[in-house]
Each structure stands twice: as structure tokens, then as C-alpha cells.
Amino acid sequence: MPTAALAPAADTLPLQVGMVLVCVALAGWVLAVWLLLRQPRLPAFPPEDYLRPVSPTDLPVDPLPACAVVLDGLGAIVQVNEEAASQFGETVGAILRHPAARAALSAALRVPVLSSAYGAGGSTDSSSANGVPAASRADLPPVCSTTFTLDVPVPRTFHLMLRRLPGGKGQDRRVLVILNDRSEAQAADRMRMDFVAHASHELRTPLASVSGFIDALQGPAGENPAIRQQFLGVMRQQSERLKRLIDRLLYLSRVQAHEHQRPRDLVDVADLMAVVLGEVAPRFEAEGRTLRLQIEDDLVIRADEDEIVQVLLNLIENALRYGAGEAEPLTITLSARRAVIPDDRWPADGGVILGVEDDGCGMEAHHLPRLTERFYRAGAGTGHGTGLGLSIVRHILDRHGGRLRIASAPGKGTTCLVWLPPARGSLAVPTGE
């Protein structure tokens, strides 16, 4: 009997153990499903608001080697780096308020910022390129660019490149703007085109004249000795004009070739003026032409003597050619003095001022800004000048670190002043008055 009573208990033990194991497995499966559902689901293509907004402190624009400005969604300036502040100053606001700039800003704000960090189906790509995980890379929006010209106070051409930054909504959106002033490049392009046009015209005129007289001399006119001599005289004049033009162009190219090299020689201004006087003295032997000298003592400059002599010769030549008519009296004053401190026209470190002043007919004020352009000549009666003299003067003074100031008015003559920096390290140079 005892043996028969123990048999049913032994048969139920495996069944109870199995049920417990099934319950544990079921609980583990439920827990795993619950934990899986608790994990955040990453969108297959996250919207732009999913990206973290970029605040002004997140974008270090100061180290950028360009003029950079950060704008908000309303076009207000959030950041201006040091390069933009130093180059444009308070004009940054006027530049960004231009209609073309506002239109480019609106276009940049309409471009969506999308990320390629996540693949389809919510999975991430663990591959990397250049050491940067693919999950940290983003598709940059296209650049919106525009070019426009501001006419006030002087014409300036600007090129803007705008790119929308990730994140933000409404006013919190950010746009990076890169400003580039193309005024100088545009002016250089215009001057090159003008140079080619004027040079071809100046070269073609004497060549056409010489060619025409050659054709005439090959015909019946060549048999007449008087006409032949007359034509040959004109041809000589035109060939000399052509030679002067070519010589000026070659000299200008030589000056520009070493324009970046500052001269190192110390030159006594009195000796320099003696050379100039020896060159121009024969031009003042004619009646009605007077040259006056006003030269201070003990003036020394650091300069290329030949080039500064060329500067003064060109200024005197212009005064003789354009100052007065052939029969009108003309007085030219050649001067050299120390720069007075202070003087708003020159840097505040002294220096020497060389001057060429005439009492001739003068010129209108609108000519003055263009006098140093190549081939520019004021007025119609300009004789046979090449129009390159003052351009050569400007390039020589650029090499010396000098300045040129021209003042003129109709009937009151013309004054050309050349400022040259003091010769540092020379005991002979006074410090100024």
C-alpha cells in the first residue's frame, strides 16, 4: 500500500517543472518585446527640424579667411567676422539690404536642409569616408549667389554667396553669407579693355598716315620734289610719334615689372633737381617760358633717382604741353620742401614734397580723377601726347610708397604735388617743421 501511494506524486513532478519553464520563457519573451518597443525608432529620412539648430556660438566665423556674415531667418545680422568688419565696416548693412541680396537670402531660406546620415528603413550606415562616420555627414544645400553694384557713394560691385545652415524654424534659421568686393577686379578688367582699345587706336593712327603717304609717293605725287619732301616730313613726324608711344609702353612695362620692390638708395634732392634742370632747360629758352626753382636745403629721400627724375620730367612736359598756347606766356614753378606736420593730405610721418605748378589755363574738375589712366587726355587740343605720362608717374610712386595730388581749375593753372616718405635711418633727413 505505501508503495502504491507514492507513485502518483512522482508522476506529477515533471509536469510542474515544465509549466514553470514555459512561464519563465514566456515572461522573457514578453520582456524582450517590451524592451524592443521602448527603443526609439529613427526615421528613414529625418525632416529638417530633426537636426539640431546651430546657434551663433556654434559657428566660429572669425578664423575664416573671407568676409563672412551670419543672418537669421528675417535677414538680421547675427554675426560679422573680423575680416568683414575691417573691410566693409558699417556698409555691411547697406550691402545686405540691397534688393538682389534680399532675393538671394529668400532663395537660400527656401532650400531645405536634408541629412544623408540615415539609410532607408531606419538603419544607419557604419561605413566611413576620410575618417568621418557616414552617420555624421550631411548633404549641404546648394549655394545661392548674386552679383550687384552699389552706386552710392561710389560705384562698388559685390558678389555674395549664401548657404542655409542646418536646423531652426522661422527666425531661428541661419544663413551664412560670404561677401566679396569685386570693384577692383572689375575696374582692372575695364582698364585692360580700355588699354587695348586706346593702344590699338594710338598705334593705328600713325601707321595709317605713314601707309597713306607711302601709297601717294608711289604714284604721280612722288615725281614732284616739293610734294615728296612735304610727305616725307609728315611721315617722319608720324614715325617719331609711333616711336615715342612704343618707348612709353616699354618703359611702363619695366616700371610695373619691379613695382613691388621698394628702392633702397638715398638720393639728395638738390642733385636730383640739378639733373631735371639740365634736361628741361632747353625747353625754356623760348620767349614767354619761365622756370622758377624753390628748393629747400638738406633734403634726402630713399628713391630710384632715374625714376623720380622721370616723374618730374613728365609733370613738366604736361605743364608745357597743356598749360598754355604757343603764343601765351607760361611760368612753371619747380619746388621741393619738407612736408609740414600735420597735413591731412599726407601721412603723418613727415616726408618730402616735390611740386610742379603752372599758371596756365587749367582744366575742369571732372578730368582730375581720370588723369592717371592710360591714354587719357584732358580736352580736345591735346597736341601729340601719348596719354601715358601720368600713368607712368602713378606706377613709379606706387613703387616708392608715394602719393600724387593734382589740383586745377579753369584759368587758374594746375598744381601737381608728389609726396615721398622720409628716408628712415638717414641722419640727413629732418623730422619736419
C-alpha positions as CSV (number, residue, x, y, z in Angstrom):
1,M,0.0,0.0,0.0
2,P,2.7,2.6,0.8
3,T,4.4,1.9,-2.5
4,A,1.1,2.4,-4.4
5,A,0.5,5.8,-2.6
6,L,3.9,7.3,-3.7
7,A,3.5,6.6,-7.4
8,P,1.1,9.5,-8.4
9,A,3.3,12.2,-6.7
10,A,6.3,11.1,-8.7
11,D,4.4,11.2,-11.9
12,T,3.2,14.9,-11.5
13,L,6.7,16.4,-10.8
14,P,8.0,16.7,-14.4
15,L,4.7,18.3,-15.4
16,Q,5.1,21.1,-12.8
17,V,8.7,21.8,-13.8
18,G,7.7,22.0,-17.4
19,M,5.0,24.5,-16.7
20,V,7.4,26.7,-14.7
21,L,9.9,26.7,-17.5
22,V,7.2,27.6,-20.0
23,C,6.2,30.6,-17.8
24,V,9.7,31.8,-17.5
25,A,10.3,31.6,-21.2
26,L,7.0,33.4,-21.9
27,A,7.9,36.1,-19.4
28,G,11.4,36.5,-21.0
29,W,9.8,36.8,-24.5
30,V,7.3,39.4,-23.3
31,L,10.1,41.4,-21.6
32,A,12.2,41.3,-24.8
33,V,9.3,42.6,-26.9
34,W,8.6,45.3,-24.4
35,L,12.3,46.5,-24.4
36,L,12.3,46.4,-28.2
37,L,9.2,48.6,-28.4
38,R,10.8,51.0,-25.9
39,Q,13.7,51.7,-28.3
40,P,13.3,55.0,-30.3
41,R,12.5,54.5,-34.0
42,L,14.8,56.5,-36.2
43,P,13.1,58.0,-39.3
44,A,14.2,56.7,-42.6
45,F,14.5,60.3,-43.9
46,P,14.5,62.8,-41.0
47,P,12.9,66.2,-41.5
48,E,15.0,69.3,-41.3
49,D,13.6,70.2,-37.8
50,Y,15.1,66.9,-36.5
51,L,18.6,68.3,-36.9
52,R,20.0,70.3,-34.0
53,P,19.8,74.1,-34.6
54,V,23.1,76.0,-35.0
55,S,23.4,78.9,-32.6
56,P,25.8,81.8,-33.2
57,T,28.4,80.3,-30.8
58,D,28.4,77.0,-32.8
59,L,29.8,78.7,-35.9
60,P,33.3,80.2,-35.5
61,V,33.4,82.6,-38.4
62,D,36.3,84.8,-37.2
63,P,39.0,82.3,-38.4
64,L,37.5,82.2,-41.9
65,P,39.9,83.7,-44.5
66,A,36.9,85.6,-46.0
67,C,34.3,88.2,-45.2
68,A,31.6,86.1,-43.5
69,V,28.3,87.2,-42.1
70,V,25.6,85.1,-40.4
71,L,22.0,86.2,-40.9
72,D,18.8,84.9,-39.2
73,G,15.5,84.0,-40.8
74,L,14.4,87.6,-41.1
75,G,17.7,88.9,-42.6
76,A,19.0,90.4,-39.4
77,I,22.8,90.3,-38.8
78,V,23.7,87.7,-36.1
79,Q,27.5,87.6,-36.6
80,V,30.1,89.5,-38.6
81,N,33.7,88.2,-38.6
82,E,36.7,90.5,-38.2
83,E,37.6,90.3,-41.9
84,A,34.2,91.6,-43.0
85,A,34.1,94.3,-40.2
86,S,37.6,95.6,-41.2
87,Q,36.9,95.6,-44.9
88,F,33.3,96.9,-45.1
89,G,32.6,98.4,-41.6
90,E,29.2,99.9,-41.3
91,T,28.4,99.4,-45.0
92,V,27.7,95.7,-44.4
93,G,24.0,96.5,-43.5
94,A,23.6,98.6,-46.7
95,I,25.1,95.7,-48.8
96,L,22.8,93.1,-47.3
97,R,19.7,95.4,-47.7
98,H,20.1,95.6,-51.5
99,P,17.2,94.0,-53.3
100,A,19.4,91.5,-55.1
101,A,20.9,90.4,-51.7
102,R,17.4,90.1,-50.2
103,A,16.2,88.0,-53.1
104,A,19.2,85.7,-52.7
105,L,18.5,85.4,-49.0
106,S,14.9,84.4,-49.7
107,A,16.1,81.8,-52.1
108,A,18.6,80.4,-49.6
109,L,15.9,80.2,-46.9
110,R,13.6,78.2,-49.2
111,V,16.2,75.5,-49.8
112,P,15.6,72.5,-47.4
113,V,18.5,71.2,-45.3
114,L,18.4,67.4,-45.6
115,S,20.6,64.7,-44.0
116,S,22.0,61.6,-45.6
117,A,23.2,60.2,-42.2
118,Y,20.4,57.6,-42.2
119,G,19.7,55.0,-44.7
120,A,16.4,53.6,-45.8
121,G,14.3,51.6,-43.3
122,G,15.8,53.4,-40.3
123,S,19.1,51.7,-40.4
124,T,22.4,53.5,-40.2
125,D,25.4,53.1,-42.4
126,S,28.5,52.4,-40.4
127,S,30.9,52.9,-43.3
128,S,33.2,55.9,-43.2
129,A,34.9,58.3,-45.6
130,N,38.1,60.1,-44.8
131,G,37.8,59.0,-41.2
132,V,34.4,60.6,-40.7
133,P,31.5,58.3,-39.9
134,A,28.7,58.3,-42.5
135,A,26.2,58.9,-39.8
136,S,27.8,62.4,-39.1
137,R,27.8,63.6,-42.7
138,A,25.0,65.8,-44.1
139,D,24.0,66.9,-47.6
140,L,24.8,70.6,-47.8
141,P,22.2,72.7,-49.6
142,P,23.2,74.4,-52.8
143,V,24.8,77.9,-52.7
144,C,22.7,80.8,-53.8
145,S,24.8,83.6,-55.3
146,T,24.2,87.1,-56.7
147,T,26.3,90.0,-58.1
148,F,25.2,93.6,-57.9
149,T,26.5,97.1,-57.9
150,L,26.0,99.8,-55.3
151,D,26.3,103.4,-56.8
152,V,26.5,105.3,-53.5
153,P,28.8,107.0,-52.6
154,V,31.0,105.5,-55.3
155,P,30.2,102.5,-57.6
156,R,31.2,99.2,-56.0
157,T,30.5,95.7,-57.3
158,F,29.8,92.9,-54.8
159,H,29.4,89.1,-55.2
160,L,27.5,87.3,-52.4
161,M,27.4,83.5,-51.8
162,L,24.7,82.3,-49.4
163,R,24.1,78.9,-47.9
164,R,21.4,77.8,-45.4
165,L,22.7,76.3,-42.2
166,P,21.1,73.1,-40.7
167,G,18.2,73.4,-38.2
168,G,15.9,76.1,-36.9
169,K,12.5,77.3,-37.8
170,G,11.3,80.8,-38.7
171,Q,13.5,83.5,-37.2
172,D,15.8,80.9,-35.7
173,R,17.1,79.8,-39.1
174,R,20.6,80.7,-40.0
175,V,22.2,81.7,-43.4
176,L,26.0,82.0,-43.9
177,V,26.9,84.8,-46.3
178,I,30.4,85.2,-47.9
179,L,30.9,88.8,-49.3
180,N,33.4,89.5,-52.0
181,D,34.2,93.0,-53.2
182,R,34.8,92.8,-57.0
183,S,35.1,96.5,-57.6
184,E,38.9,96.5,-58.1
185,A,38.8,93.4,-60.3
186,Q,36.1,94.9,-62.4
187,A,37.9,98.2,-62.7
188,A,41.1,96.4,-63.7
189,D,39.1,94.5,-66.4
190,R,37.7,97.8,-67.7
191,M,41.1,99.4,-67.7
192,R,42.6,96.4,-69.6
193,M,39.8,96.7,-72.2
194,D,40.3,100.5,-72.5
195,F,44.0,99.9,-72.8
196,V,43.7,97.5,-75.7
197,A,41.2,99.9,-77.4
198,H,43.2,103.0,-76.9
199,A,46.6,101.4,-77.7
200,S,45.3,99.9,-80.9
201,H,43.8,103.3,-81.9
202,E,47.0,105.2,-81.0
203,L,49.2,102.7,-83.0
204,R,46.8,102.6,-85.9
205,T,46.6,106.3,-86.5
206,P,50.3,107.0,-87.3
207,L,50.6,103.7,-89.2
208,A,47.6,104.6,-91.3
209,S,49.1,108.0,-92.0
210,V,52.5,106.6,-93.0
211,S,50.9,103.9,-95.1
212,G,48.8,106.5,-96.9
213,F,51.8,108.7,-97.8
214,I,53.8,105.7,-99.0
215,D,51.0,104.9,-101.4
216,A,50.9,108.6,-102.5
217,L,54.6,108.7,-103.1
218,Q,54.4,105.5,-105.2
219,G,52.0,107.4,-107.5
220,P,52.4,110.6,-109.5
221,A,52.9,112.7,-106.3
222,G,56.3,111.0,-105.9
223,E,57.6,112.7,-109.1
224,N,57.1,116.2,-107.7
225,P,60.1,117.1,-105.5
226,A,58.2,119.7,-103.3
227,I,55.3,117.3,-102.6
228,R,57.8,114.5,-102.0
229,Q,59.6,116.5,-99.4
230,Q,56.4,117.6,-97.7
231,F,55.1,114.0,-97.5
232,L,58.4,112.7,-96.2
233,G,58.3,115.3,-93.4
234,V,54.9,114.2,-92.3
235,M,56.0,110.6,-92.4
236,R,59.0,111.4,-90.2
237,Q,56.7,113.1,-87.7
238,Q,54.3,110.2,-87.6
239,S,57.2,107.7,-87.2
240,E,58.6,109.7,-84.3
241,R,55.2,109.8,-82.7
242,L,55.0,106.0,-83.1
243,K,58.4,105.6,-81.6
244,R,57.5,107.8,-78.6
245,L,54.4,105.7,-78.0
246,I,56.3,102.4,-78.1
247,D,59.1,103.8,-75.9
248,R,56.5,104.9,-73.3
249,L,54.7,101.5,-73.4
250,L,58.1,99.7,-72.9
251,Y,59.0,102.0,-70.0
252,L,55.7,101.5,-68.4
253,S,56.0,97.7,-68.6
254,R,59.5,97.9,-67.0
255,V,58.2,100.0,-64.1
256,Q,55.4,97.6,-63.5
257,A,57.8,94.6,-63.6
258,H,59.5,95.7,-60.4
259,E,56.7,97.8,-58.9
260,H,56.7,95.5,-55.8
261,Q,60.3,96.3,-54.9
262,R,60.9,99.4,-52.8
263,P,64.0,101.4,-53.7
264,R,66.9,101.4,-51.3
265,D,69.2,104.2,-52.5
266,L,69.5,107.5,-50.6
267,V,69.1,110.4,-53.1
268,D,70.0,114.1,-52.4
269,V,67.1,116.1,-53.7
270,A,69.4,119.0,-54.7
271,D,71.3,116.7,-57.0
272,L,68.1,115.2,-58.4
273,M,66.8,118.7,-59.2
274,A,70.1,119.5,-61.0
275,V,69.6,116.6,-63.3
276,V,66.0,117.7,-64.0
277,L,67.1,121.2,-64.7
278,G,69.7,120.1,-67.2
279,E,67.1,118.1,-69.1
280,V,64.4,120.8,-69.3
281,A,66.5,124.0,-69.5
282,P,66.4,124.0,-73.4
283,R,62.6,123.9,-73.3
284,F,62.5,127.3,-71.5
285,E,64.8,129.2,-73.9
286,A,61.8,130.2,-76.0
287,E,60.3,133.6,-75.2
288,G,57.4,133.5,-72.8
289,R,58.5,130.3,-71.0
290,T,59.8,130.8,-67.4
291,L,61.0,128.2,-64.9
292,R,61.3,129.1,-61.2
293,L,63.0,127.0,-58.6
294,Q,62.0,126.8,-54.9
295,I,64.2,124.1,-53.3
296,E,64.9,123.7,-49.6
297,D,68.3,122.5,-48.4
298,D,69.3,119.2,-46.9
299,L,66.5,117.1,-48.3
300,V,67.2,113.4,-48.7
301,I,64.8,110.7,-50.0
302,R,65.1,106.9,-50.4
303,A,64.4,106.5,-54.1
304,D,65.4,105.4,-57.6
305,E,66.9,108.6,-58.9
306,D,66.2,107.9,-62.6
307,E,62.5,107.1,-61.9
308,I,61.9,110.3,-59.8
309,V,63.6,112.3,-62.5
310,Q,61.2,110.7,-64.9
311,V,58.3,111.7,-62.7
312,L,59.3,115.4,-62.7
313,L,60.1,115.4,-66.4
314,N,56.6,114.0,-67.2
315,L,54.9,116.6,-64.9
316,I,56.9,119.4,-66.5
317,E,56.2,118.1,-70.0
318,N,52.5,118.0,-69.3
319,A,52.6,121.6,-67.9
320,L,54.4,122.8,-71.1
321,R,52.0,120.9,-73.4
322,Y,48.7,121.6,-71.8
323,G,49.4,124.7,-69.7
324,A,49.1,127.4,-72.4
325,G,49.1,128.0,-76.1
326,E,52.2,128.5,-78.2
327,A,52.0,132.3,-78.1
328,E,50.9,132.6,-74.4
329,P,53.3,133.2,-71.6
330,L,53.7,130.4,-69.1
331,T,55.5,130.2,-65.8
332,I,56.3,126.9,-64.2
333,T,57.5,126.5,-60.6
334,L,59.6,123.5,-59.6
335,S,59.7,123.1,-55.8
336,A,61.0,120.7,-53.1
337,R,60.2,121.1,-49.4
338,R,59.6,119.2,-46.2
339,A,56.1,118.0,-45.5
340,V,54.5,120.1,-42.8
341,I,53.1,118.2,-39.9
342,P,50.2,117.8,-39.5
343,D,48.7,117.9,-43.0
344,D,45.6,115.9,-43.8
345,R,46.7,115.4,-47.4
346,W,49.7,113.2,-46.5
347,P,50.6,110.6,-43.9
348,A,51.6,112.0,-40.5
349,D,55.3,110.9,-40.6
350,G,56.9,113.8,-42.4
351,G,58.4,113.2,-45.8
352,V,59.3,115.4,-48.8
353,I,57.0,117.1,-51.2
354,L,58.1,117.8,-54.8
355,G,55.9,120.1,-56.8
356,V,55.3,121.3,-60.4
357,E,53.0,124.3,-60.6
358,D,52.0,126.3,-63.7
359,D,49.9,129.4,-64.2
360,G,48.3,128.2,-67.4
361,C,44.8,127.6,-68.5
362,G,44.0,124.8,-66.1
363,M,41.3,122.2,-66.6
364,E,37.8,121.2,-65.3
365,A,37.4,119.3,-62.1
366,H,35.8,116.2,-63.8
367,H,39.1,115.4,-65.6
368,L,41.1,115.1,-62.4
369,P,40.1,111.6,-61.2
370,R,41.0,110.1,-64.6
371,L,44.3,111.8,-65.4
372,T,46.4,108.8,-64.3
373,E,44.5,106.4,-66.6
374,R,46.4,105.2,-69.6
375,F,45.9,107.2,-72.8
376,Y,43.5,109.6,-71.1
377,R,44.0,113.2,-72.2
378,A,42.0,116.2,-70.9
379,G,40.3,118.3,-73.6
380,A,40.4,118.2,-77.3
381,G,43.5,120.3,-78.0
382,T,46.0,117.8,-76.5
383,G,48.7,118.0,-79.1
384,H,50.7,114.9,-79.8
385,G,51.0,113.5,-76.3
386,T,50.7,109.8,-75.7
387,G,48.5,110.0,-72.6
388,L,50.8,107.7,-70.7
389,G,52.9,110.2,-68.8
390,L,50.7,110.4,-65.6
391,S,50.1,106.7,-65.7
392,I,53.9,106.2,-65.5
393,V,54.0,108.7,-62.7
394,R,51.4,106.8,-60.7
395,H,53.2,103.4,-61.1
396,I,56.5,104.9,-60.1
397,L,55.0,106.5,-57.0
398,D,53.3,103.2,-56.1
399,R,56.7,101.6,-56.1
400,H,58.1,104.3,-53.8
401,G,55.1,104.4,-51.5
402,G,54.4,107.9,-52.5
403,R,51.3,109.9,-53.2
404,L,50.1,112.2,-56.0
405,R,47.8,115.2,-55.6
406,I,46.6,117.3,-58.6
407,A,44.6,120.5,-58.2
408,S,43.4,122.5,-61.1
409,A,40.7,125.0,-62.2
410,P,40.0,126.7,-65.5
411,G,42.0,129.9,-65.8
412,K,43.9,129.2,-62.5
413,G,46.6,126.8,-63.6
414,T,47.5,123.3,-62.4
415,T,49.4,122.2,-59.3
416,C,50.9,118.7,-59.1
417,L,52.3,117.7,-55.7
418,V,54.3,114.5,-55.1
419,W,54.8,113.2,-51.6
420,L,57.6,110.8,-50.9
421,P,58.1,109.1,-47.5
422,P,61.1,110.1,-45.3
423,A,64.3,108.2,-45.7
424,R,64.3,106.1,-42.5
425,G,67.7,105.7,-40.8
426,S,69.3,108.7,-42.5
427,L,70.7,111.4,-40.3
428,A,70.4,113.9,-43.1
429,V,66.6,113.8,-43.1
430,P,64.9,116.3,-40.9
431,T,61.9,115.2,-38.9
432,G,59.7,118.0,-40.2
433,E,58.8,121.5,-39.1
